[in-house]
Amino acid sequence: MARPQKIQFNVNQSEYERLKKYAQKKDLSMAEVLRDYIKSLPAIE
């Protein structure tokens, strides 16, 4: 699946480490963790 949109934002060191450890534990990339979270958001109409 092509992903033409890019999101870039800053996190502090503890947020980065938390995301990194979670992704490693789940054997996912950090980007996959964030994409999965976005998919879980409720639709807004």
N, C-alpha and C positions, 0 to 999 in steps of 0.2 A: 504494500500500500504506500503510495507516495505521500509524503508529508510536506506540503509546500509552505506551511506556516511555521514560523520560528518564534518562540517565546524566550526571552532572556530576562533574568532578574537576579538580584543579590540576596544571599542568605548569610547569617552570621556563622561563625565557626562551629558552634554547638548544633545548629540546625543542619549544617552540612554533614557533620559527623553522624548525627542521628539518621539522616536519610541514607548515607553511605552504609552504615551498619545494617539498617533494615533491608536495603537492597541486597547486600551480601548474604544475609540470613535467608532471604527468599530466593537467592540465585537469580536475581534480575538486575538489569541496569538501573541506575537512578532515574533515567528518562522513562523507562517502562513503569516504574513505581508511580511516577507523576502522571503518566498517561492513564494508568489504571484508575488512579484517584479521580481524574477528570471524568472518566467514563462512568464513575459511580455517582456523580452529581445528578440530582433530579432535574428533569427537563423543566424549563420555564417557558410558559406560553403567554 
